[in-house]
Amino acid sequence: MYIIKVKGIAKIPDYVQLRDEKFTLLAYFRVDRPDKSLEKLGFGDKQAYIMSIINDLPFGQVTKLEI
């Protein structure tokens, strides 16, 4: 799975994209509200780990996530 952190502008908040190996969009959620999206994908138990990576990730960089 891949993570991309997208910088928002003005009133648009920062977002995160989760994509699979074929780069198909799995989830798109606000950085400050990941709960429902991660639960829906079945990663609710790994939310703390995923959010720690997202918080340290620079904007616009694609990072591979091994889960």
CYANA upper distance limits for C-alpha pairs under 8 A (distance plus 0.5 A):
  1 MET  CA     18 LEU  CA      7.30
  1 MET  CA     19 ARG  CA      6.08
  1 MET  CA     20 ASP  CA      5.00
  1 MET  CA     21 GLU  CA      6.24
  1 MET  CA     64 LYS  CA      6.41
  1 MET  CA     65 LEU  CA      5.76
  1 MET  CA     66 GLU  CA      7.18
  1 MET  CA     67 ILE  CA      8.32
  2 TYR  CA     17 GLN  CA      8.50
  2 TYR  CA     18 LEU  CA      6.18
  2 TYR  CA     19 ARG  CA      5.51
  2 TYR  CA     20 ASP  CA      6.67
  2 TYR  CA     21 GLU  CA      7.78
  2 TYR  CA     23 PHE  CA      8.07
  2 TYR  CA     62 VAL  CA      7.06
  2 TYR  CA     63 THR  CA      6.01
  2 TYR  CA     64 LYS  CA      4.92
  2 TYR  CA     65 LEU  CA      5.98
  3 ILE  CA     16 VAL  CA      7.41
  3 ILE  CA     17 GLN  CA      6.22
  3 ILE  CA     18 LEU  CA      5.36
  3 ILE  CA     19 ARG  CA      7.00
  3 ILE  CA     54 ILE  CA      8.21
  3 ILE  CA     62 VAL  CA      6.28
  3 ILE  CA     63 THR  CA      5.77
  3 ILE  CA     64 LYS  CA      6.88
  3 ILE  CA     65 LEU  CA      7.27
  4 ILE  CA     16 VAL  CA      6.17
  4 ILE  CA     17 GLN  CA      5.61
  4 ILE  CA     18 LEU  CA      7.19
  4 ILE  CA     59 PHE  CA      7.92
  4 ILE  CA     60 GLY  CA      6.70
  4 ILE  CA     61 GLN  CA      6.44
  4 ILE  CA     62 VAL  CA      5.38
  4 ILE  CA     63 THR  CA      7.12
  5 LYS  CA     14 ASP  CA      7.88
  5 LYS  CA     15 TYR  CA      6.48
  5 LYS  CA     16 VAL  CA      5.03
  5 LYS  CA     17 GLN  CA      6.96
  5 LYS  CA     54 ILE  CA      7.60
  5 LYS  CA     57 LEU  CA      7.55
  5 LYS  CA     58 PRO  CA      7.53
  5 LYS  CA     59 PHE  CA      5.49
  5 LYS  CA     60 GLY  CA      6.17
  5 LYS  CA     61 GLN  CA      7.32
  5 LYS  CA     62 VAL  CA      8.19
  6 VAL  CA     14 ASP  CA      6.21
  6 VAL  CA     15 TYR  CA      5.60
  6 VAL  CA     16 VAL  CA      6.44
  6 VAL  CA     17 GLN  CA      8.19
  6 VAL  CA     59 PHE  CA      6.05
  6 VAL  CA     60 GLY  CA      6.22
  7 LYS  CA     13 PRO  CA      7.79
  7 LYS  CA     14 ASP  CA      5.24
  7 LYS  CA     15 TYR  CA      7.17
  7 LYS  CA     59 PHE  CA      6.39
  7 LYS  CA     60 GLY  CA      7.94
  8 GLY  CA     12 ILE  CA      5.41
  8 GLY  CA     13 PRO  CA      5.12
  8 GLY  CA     14 ASP  CA      4.88
  8 GLY  CA     15 TYR  CA      7.49
  9 ILE  CA     13 PRO  CA      7.35
  9 ILE  CA     14 ASP  CA      8.44
 13 PRO  CA     30 ARG  CA      7.27
 13 PRO  CA     31 VAL  CA      8.50
 14 ASP  CA     30 ARG  CA      6.46
 14 ASP  CA     31 VAL  CA      6.44
 15 TYR  CA     28 TYR  CA      7.34
 15 TYR  CA     29 PHE  CA      6.01
 15 TYR  CA     30 ARG  CA      4.85
 15 TYR  CA     31 VAL  CA      5.83
 16 VAL  CA     27 ALA  CA      8.45
 16 VAL  CA     28 TYR  CA      6.18
 16 VAL  CA     29 PHE  CA      5.98
 16 VAL  CA     30 ARG  CA      6.68
 16 VAL  CA     31 VAL  CA      6.59
 16 VAL  CA     54 ILE  CA      8.36
 17 GLN  CA     25 LEU  CA      7.46
 17 GLN  CA     26 LEU  CA      8.02
 17 GLN  CA     27 ALA  CA      6.27
 17 GLN  CA     28 TYR  CA      5.11
 17 GLN  CA     29 PHE  CA      7.30
 18 LEU  CA     25 LEU  CA      6.64
 18 LEU  CA     26 LEU  CA      5.92
 18 LEU  CA     27 ALA  CA      5.59
 18 LEU  CA     28 TYR  CA      6.99
 19 ARG  CA     23 PHE  CA      5.51
 19 ARG  CA     24 THR  CA      5.77
 19 ARG  CA     25 LEU  CA      5.06
 19 ARG  CA     26 LEU  CA      5.67
 19 ARG  CA     27 ALA  CA      7.60
 20 ASP  CA     24 THR  CA      5.98
 20 ASP  CA     25 LEU  CA      7.31
 20 ASP  CA     26 LEU  CA      7.17
 26 LEU  CA     41 LEU  CA      8.43
 27 ALA  CA     37 SER  CA      6.85
 27 ALA  CA     38 LEU  CA      8.43
 27 ALA  CA     41 LEU  CA      8.45
 28 TYR  CA     37 SER  CA      8.09
 29 PHE  CA     33 ARG  CA      7.27
 29 PHE  CA     34 PRO  CA      6.48
 29 PHE  CA     37 SER  CA      7.21
 30 ARG  CA     34 PRO  CA      6.82
 31 VAL  CA     54 ILE  CA      8.41
 34 PRO  CA     38 LEU  CA      6.58
 34 PRO  CA     47 GLN  CA      8.48
 35 ASP  CA     39 GLU  CA      6.64
 35 ASP  CA     44 GLY  CA      7.74
 35 ASP  CA     47 GLN  CA      8.22
 36 LYS  CA     40 LYS  CA      6.51
 37 SER  CA     41 LEU  CA      6.90
 38 LEU  CA     42 GLY  CA      6.75
 38 LEU  CA     43 PHE  CA      5.52
 38 LEU  CA     44 GLY  CA      5.85
 38 LEU  CA     47 GLN  CA      7.30
 39 GLU  CA     43 PHE  CA      6.04
 39 GLU  CA     44 GLY  CA      4.90
 40 LYS  CA     44 GLY  CA      8.40
 43 PHE  CA     47 GLN  CA      6.69
 46 LYS  CA     50 ILE  CA      6.74
 47 GLN  CA     51 MET  CA      6.44
 48 ALA  CA     52 SER  CA      6.63
 49 TYR  CA     53 ILE  CA      7.08
 50 ILE  CA     54 ILE  CA      6.76
 51 MET  CA     55 ASN  CA      6.47
 52 SER  CA     56 ASP  CA      6.98
 53 ILE  CA     57 LEU  CA      6.59
 57 LEU  CA     61 GLN  CA      7.81
